[in-house]
Amino acid sequence: MTENIRKLLILTLVFLGAYFIPFESNYVKAAIMEAFYMLQYYAREHVLTCLIPAFFIAGAIANFVSQGAVLKYFGAQANKLLSYSVASVSGILLAVCSCTILPLFAGIYQRGAGIGPAIAFLYSGPAINILAITLTARVLGFELGLARAIGAIIFAIIIGLIMATIYKKEDQEKTAGSFDMGDQEENRSPYQNILYFVTMVIILLIMTMNEPADADSIWALLFDVRWYVAIGLLIILGIMIVSWFNKQERISWVESTWSFAWQIFPLLFAGVFVAGLLMGRPESDAGLIPAHYIEALVGGNSVQANFIASIIGAFMYFATLTEVPILEGLIGSGMGSGPALSLLLAGPALSLPNMLVIRGVLGTRKTAVFVVLVVVMATISGLIYGNFF
């Protein structure tokens, strides 16, 4: 009965939208086109270079990472100091957005990681990569860059601990059940497994590189030759796969990768489309909610301004590093320093597409708790920061 009610509500909403939306309005037409532009932008900029490598890494985690190792370092019974320390700083080297982190999160969670460390990893991945922190400090000021780095690490730990406390019983049941699953014997040494995963992660990092501002730096040189390096590493990875893995392992890896892709892609694309419809692309003002309305709501350092900035950050999609130039424009239009930090702490780690996928992994209730925690803590952090700077 509940499922039928849900279907009826969906059909009703679709009917009401088709009946009442003024498609003849140029304003609505522009917003709809903006949604398709956003979807195209995401497909061109992120699917091949970010998501596909992340899906393969997630599939490898699901198949080739020892469940005992996951439980040892990230399980509900693991040493909290170790597990949360590792999870909370994991994003320093991963220059990924809130969507690219999802397959990796799903991989370690389904492999047995406790919800606390898994959530800490999910938050920290896109929130504190070293490129984003550096760019924030250079463009928006050292104080804001430092506050973002410290706030993101503290956020990851606190939110993870709160989630682990709320769902402690479920975590314990999950851990107890996971010990019944035996790990298959492997023909590879631990060093071969490490080299295999490190190669895939380096490929992901290279393919997600942004062009450095300094054209004479070592990073700029690496950026210029990144595709040659990536192709070379892909050839090495192919040799590893043929030499170190048997046919059944390769098939299982591809099947797991496809499973993650099928679970995540539809929700992700739907979320990106809706985000584009509502707010437009980062450089555009053609969404249903114009940017100048947002600018008017986030001036000063009131509770309302920080809360609205957190909400906007939580639902708006930010590609990696795009939040910095967006914030630069908003600050120039009157955005307060507190709301700027609120958006920085909520935005890169959450988005509407991200929420839809997390719901598919964790369920509605856990996802709602996670989103509320991020928004509330981002609001409080912005208020505190705004009173000092």
N, C-alpha and C positions, 0 to 999 in steps of 0.2 A: 504493500500500500504506500509506504513512504517513497519507494522508487517511482511509483506512478505519479505521486504528487510532484516529485522533483521534475519529472518529464513534462507534466502539465504546466508547471511554472516556466520552464524553459520555452515551451511552445508559446505560452502566453506572452512572454517578454519579446520573443521574435515577432509575433503578430503585432504587438503594440508598436514596436520599433518600425516595422514595415508600414504601418498605418499612419503613424504620426510624425516620423522624422521628415523634415522639410528638405528632401533631396534636391529640390529646385534652387535652394539657397546657395549662393556662391561660397558663403562661409562654411556651410556643411560640405560642399563639394571639395573645397580646399583641404578640410580636415580629413576627409576620406582619402584623398590623394596623398596627404601627408602620412597616413597610416601605411599605405603601400610603399611610399618612398622609404619609410622607416624599416619596413620588412626587407626591402631590397638592400638597403644599407647594411642591415644586420647579416643578410645572407652573403653579401660580397666581402664584408670586412671581418666576419667572425666565424662563420661555419667551417670553412676549409682550414683556416690557419689556427683556430682556437678550439672549436668544439670537437672536430673529428679527432685530433690528437688526444684530447681529454677523454673522449669516449673509449679509445683504444687503451689508454692508461687505466681507466676504470675497469674495463674488461679484464685487463691483466691482473689488477688487484684482486678482483673477484675470483680469479682462477689460480694465480701463482703466488700470492702472498699467503704465507702460513697463517692459518687462523689463530694458532697459538701465539704468534708474534703480535697480531692485532690485539688479542685479548691481554697480552702482557703489557703493552704500552698504552692502549686506548680503551681497554675493557672497563666495565663498571667496577671491577675489583683491583684495577691497576693502581700503582702509586700515583696519587693525584698531583703531587708536585711535578713529577716527570711528565705525565700525560698532558696536563694543562700547559706546562711550559712549552713543550714541543708543539702542541696544537695552536697555541696563541701566537707563536712567531712563525708559523709555517708559511704565511703569506709574504714574508719579506722578499723572497726570491721569485714568487709566482706572480708575474705581471698579468693577472687574469681578471675578468669582470665577474659580476655577481652571477652570471649565467654559466660561464666556463667552469667555475668551481663546482657546479652541481654534479656532474658525473663522478668527480673524484670523491665528493662527499658521500654520494650514494654508494660508491664502491666500498669505502671503509666502513660505513654504517651497516650495510648488508653483510659484510664479512665478520661483524661481531663487535665493532667499536661501541662503547657506551655512548648514550645520547649527549652527555656533557662534553667530552673531548671532541665528538663529531661536530657538535654545534660550534664549539670554539674554533675548530678548523674551518667550518663553513663560513663563519663571520670573518675570521682573520685573513683568509685567502685573498679576497679582493680589497680588503680594507687597508692593509698595511704593506702592500708591496713597495719595495724600496724606491722604485721610479716615481710612484705617486707621491710618496712622502717628500722626496727631494724636489719634485716639481712644485708641490704645494708650498714648501719653504721658500723657493726661489721666486715664485710669482706672487704669492699671497702673503709672504712674510714668515720669518723664522718662527715667531711665536705660534702662529697657526699651524705650521708644519709640525712643530714639536708637540703641540697639544693633540694633533691628529694621531701621531704615532703612539704617544702614551695612552691616549684615550682608547684607541683601537685595541691595544694589547690588554688593557684593564677590562674593557668591554667583553672581549672574547672569553676571558677567564670567569668574570662574574656571571655573564649570561649562561655560560656552560655549566657552572656550579649550580645556578638556580634551576636550570632545566634538569640537571642530574638529581637534585633534591626533590623536585616535584614528581619526577617519574622514576624514583629510585626502585620501587617494587617491580615495575616493568623491566627495568634494566637488569635486575637480579634474575628475573625469570628468563630473560633473553640469554644472559650469560650461562645460566644453568643448562638451558637447552642446547646451547652451541657446543658444549663439551661432548655431546653425543655424536657430533659430526667429525669423523676422522679425516685427517688430511692425507691426500694421496702421496705416495712416495715419489720423489723426484730424482731424475738422473743428473740434475745440475747441481753444482756447488753453490753455496751461499754467495760467493763472489761473482759467479756468473749471473745469478738473479739480480744482485745489486747493479752490476754493469748494464744489464738489460733495462732495468727501470731508470737508471741514471741517463742512459742514452735517450729514452723516450721523453723524459722530463726536459733534457737539454733541447731536444727538437721542439717541444712545446714552447720553451722560453725564447728560442731563436725566432720561431714563426710568429710570436706575439710581440716582437720588439717594436718600439716606436722610434721614429727618426730622432736622433739626439739634436739638441739645439746647437751644440758646438761641433761644427763641421770638421774640426781638426783633431778631435778626440779619438781614443782607441775604440770607443763605442761606435763612433761614426764609421770607422773603417770596417768594423764587424757588421754594421748595418748594411753597408754597401755589398758585402759578399755573403750576406746571410743565406740567400737561396742556394748558393754553391755549398756552403757548410751543411745546410739542412739536407740537401740531396746526398752529400757524402755520408752523413749520419744515417740516413734512411737506407743506404746501401749496406752499411755496417749492421744496422738493425736487421735487415733482411737476411744477412749471412748468419747472425745469431739465431734467428727464428728457424732457419732451415737446419742449422747444425745442432742446436741445443734442445729443440722441442720436437716431439714426435707428432704424427699426423693428428691423433685424437686431441692432443693439447692445443694444436693450432685451430682445430675445428671448434673446440670449447671456447677458446679466446674470442674467435669471431662471433660465435653465438652470444656470448655475454656482452660483447660490444654492441651487437645489434639490439639486444634486449634493453640496454640503457638508452640507446638512440630512440627506439620505438616508445619508450616510456617518457622521454624528456622532450623530444623534438616537437610533437604536436602542441603540447602545452606552452612550450617556449615561443613558438611562432605565433600562437594565439595571443599570448601576453605581449609580445613585441608589437603586434598589430594594434592592440587596444591602447598600449602606451603611446604609440605614434598618433593615434586618433585623438587622444585626450590632450597630450602635451606637445606633440610634434617632435621633430628631430632636435638634437641639442642646439644646432645653429639656426633653427627656424622658429617662427612665431605663428605658425598656421594651424596649431591644434585647437581643439574646442575650448581649452583653457589658455588664453593668451598669456605670454610671459609677463606683460606689464601688470597684469592682475597679481601675479605671484610676487613681483617686486614690491607692490604696494602693501602686501600683507606681512612681509618679513623685515621691515625696517625696525630699528631700535633693538631693545633686548628684553622685551616683555615675555611672559609665559606664553602668550598667544603666538608671538612671532617665532619663538623657538619651537613650539609644538607644530605650527604650520610648516616650518622648514623641515622638521623631522618627517612629517607626513608626506610632504612633497618628495623628499629624498627617498623615502621608503617605497613609493609607488613609481617614481620616474625611473626610466632606464638610462644608465650611464655606461657607455663604453669605457674601457680602461683609460684613465687620464683625462677624459673629456670633462669630468666634473670641475677641473681646475679652471679652464677658460670660461666655463659657464658661470662659475662663482665669481670670477674676476669681473664679468659683466654685471652680475647681480649686485656685487659690492659697489661697483661704480654707479649703480642706479639707486643706491641708498640702503642696501641690505646691511644689517648690523653684524658685528663680529661674532656675537653669540649664535645667532641663527646660521651664520656661515659654518661654524663648527658643527652645529646640529645636523646640517645637511651633509657635511663631509662624513660624519660618523654613521648616519643612517643610509645615505645614498648609495655609495659603492657596494655595500654589503647586501642591500635589498633592492628589489624591483618587482613590478607586477609579474613579469614572466618568471622570475626567480621564485616568488611565492607560490605560483601555481604548481611548479615542479616539486618544491619542498612538500607541499600538501600531498602530492602523489607518493612521496617517500615516507613521510612521518604521519600523515593524517591531518585532518582539519584542526583538531584541538591543539596539538603540539605546535603546528605552524602558527596558529593564532597567538599562542603564548610567546613564541619566539619573536614574532613581529611586534607585539605589544612591549616586550622587554627592550627591544632595540629602540623603538620610538620614545619610550619613557626615559631611558638612560641617555639618549641623544639630547632630549629636551633639557634634562637636568644638567648635563655637561655644558650645553650651550649657555644656560643661565649663569652657571658658575664662571665660565670663561669670559662671558660678556661683562661681568661685573669687575673683572680685573683688567681687561683690554678693551 
